[in-house]
Amino acid sequence: MKLTTAAISLAGPERSAVDQARELLERVTAAAREVASFRETQPAVYYAGYVEDAQKEDVEASSVLAIAQGKVPPGPDELGVGPAPYLNGLADVAGELRRYILDSLRRDDFTRCEELLGYTLNSIHNLRFLLQLMEDIRSAIDEGKFAEFRQSFIAGFEVRDHEVRMRNREARLENVRRRKD
């Protein structure tokens, strides 16, 4: 299910269209929460993939609508979804924003392009970061060095100074290069 009304709302339609999208989305979110209860009562149905796919679409539509309204997209707890459908939904948001940016550029409307490109690039960066983190965790577990990895990661992750972050980034990249050799 694609909630194209939410994506269209990025173009700044009349208030009634945004309100309609919000109403539809509230109903979809409620239905997704109800179906999530299948995890306990009907695990075969829940884990068949359809429920998490519907949750992913809910995340996508909720996030696109929030961005269209200049709000912060809801988190997984607000939507009542797990990490996988949440991250998959955010990945789809990047595609919707890209589509909107390209359509806007074709119309010579640059009003929100830079802002939305920032969202897109942040989403791509965050997903890449998470994928790399999972790869690093798997490698550390395979090598029997997860405790060391965890300690090193947390020590580097909590630093907020830009220069230190850049040094840590270079060190992580060097570690990746060494592992691949």
C-alpha positions in Angstrom: 0.0 0.0 0.0 1.4 3.4 -1.0 0.1 6.5 0.6 0.8 8.8 -2.3 -1.4 11.5 -0.7 1.4 12.0 1.8 4.1 12.2 -0.9 1.9 14.7 -2.9 1.5 16.8 0.2 5.2 17.8 -0.2 4.2 20.0 -3.0 2.1 22.1 -0.6 -1.5 21.3 -1.5 -4.5 22.8 0.1 -4.9 22.2 3.8 -7.8 19.8 3.2 -5.5 17.4 1.3 -3.0 17.3 4.1 -5.8 16.8 6.6 -7.1 13.9 4.5 -3.7 12.4 4.3 -3.3 12.7 8.1 -6.7 11.1 8.8 -6.0 8.2 6.4 -2.6 7.8 8.0 -4.0 7.7 11.5 -6.4 4.9 10.4 -3.5 3.0 8.8 -1.3 3.4 11.9 -4.1 2.1 14.1 -4.7 -0.9 11.8 -0.9 -1.6 11.8 -0.8 -1.6 15.6 -3.8 -4.0 15.7 -2.1 -6.4 13.2 1.1 -6.2 15.2 -0.7 -8.2 17.9 -0.5 -11.2 15.5 3.1 -11.6 16.7 1.8 -13.4 19.8 -1.4 -15.0 18.5 -0.6 -15.8 14.8 3.2 -15.9 14.5 3.1 -17.6 11.1 1.0 -14.7 9.7 3.2 -12.0 11.4 6.5 -13.4 10.3 5.4 -14.1 6.7 6.5 -10.6 5.9 3.2 -8.9 5.2 2.9 -7.2 8.6 6.4 -5.7 8.6 5.9 -4.6 5.0 2.7 -2.8 6.0 4.5 -1.3 9.0 7.3 -0.1 6.7 4.8 1.6 4.5 3.3 3.2 7.6 6.7 4.5 8.6 7.3 5.8 5.1 4.0 7.7 4.8 4.2 9.0 8.4 7.7 10.3 7.9 7.0 11.9 4.5 3.9 13.6 5.9 5.8 14.9 8.9 8.6 16.3 6.6 6.0 17.8 4.4 4.6 19.7 7.4 8.1 20.7 8.6 7.9 18.4 11.6 10.3 15.8 12.9 9.4 12.3 11.6 8.0 10.0 14.3 10.3 7.4 15.9 9.7 3.7 16.0 8.1 3.8 19.4 5.6 6.4 18.4 4.6 4.2 15.5 4.7 1.0 17.4 7.1 -0.8 15.0 10.3 -2.7 15.3 13.8 -1.7 14.0 13.6 -3.5 10.7 10.3 -2.0 9.4 11.4 1.4 10.7 14.7 1.4 9.0 13.2 0.0 5.8 10.6 2.7 5.9 13.2 5.4 6.3 15.1 4.0 3.3 12.0 4.4 1.2 11.6 8.0 2.5 14.9 8.8 0.9 13.5 7.6 -2.4 10.3 9.6 -2.1 12.3 12.8 -1.2 14.6 12.2 -4.2 11.5 11.9 -6.5 10.0 15.1 -5.1 13.3 17.0 -5.5 13.7 15.8 -9.1 10.0 16.8 -9.9 10.6 20.2 -8.3 13.8 20.8 -10.2 11.9 20.0 -13.5 9.3 22.7 -12.5 12.1 25.2 -11.6 10.8 25.2 -8.1 13.8 25.2 -5.7 11.8 26.2 -2.6 12.5 23.1 -0.4 15.0 21.2 -2.5 18.1 21.9 -0.4 16.3 21.1 2.8 14.9 17.9 1.5 18.2 16.9 -0.1 19.7 17.3 3.4 17.1 14.8 4.8 17.9 12.4 1.9 21.7 12.6 2.4 21.3 12.2 6.2 19.1 9.1 5.7 21.6 7.5 3.3 24.5 8.3 5.6 22.7 6.9 8.7 21.7 3.7 6.8 25.2 3.2 5.6 26.6 3.8 9.1 24.2 1.1 10.5 25.1 -1.3 7.8 28.8 -0.8 8.4 28.3 -1.1 12.2 26.5 -4.5 11.7 29.3 -5.7 9.4 31.9 -4.7 12.1 29.9 -6.4 14.8 29.6 -9.6 12.8 33.3 -9.5 12.1 34.2 -8.9 15.8 31.9 -11.8 16.9 33.4 -14.1 14.2 36.9 -13.2 15.5 35.9 -13.6 19.1 36.7 -10.0 19.9 33.2 -8.5 20.4 33.9 -7.2 24.0 37.0 -5.3 22.7 35.0 -4.0 19.7 32.2 -2.8 21.9 34.5 -1.0 24.3 36.4 0.7 21.4 33.2 1.6 19.6 31.6 3.2 22.7 34.7 5.1 23.5 34.9 6.6 20.0 31.2 7.1 19.6 30.6 9.3 22.6 33.2 11.9 21.5 31.5 15.0 20.2 34.5 17.0 19.1 34.7 17.3 15.3 38.5 16.8 15.1 38.4 13.7 17.3 35.5 12.3 15.3 37.5 12.7 12.1 40.5 10.9 13.6 38.2 8.1 14.9 36.6 7.9 11.5 40.0 7.5 9.9 41.0 4.9 12.4 37.8 2.9 11.7 38.4 3.1 8.0 42.0 1.9 8.5 40.6 -1.1 10.6 38.2 -1.9 7.7 41.1 -1.7 5.2 43.2 -4.0 7.4 40.5 -6.6 7.8 39.9 -6.7 4.0 43.6 -7.3 3.3 
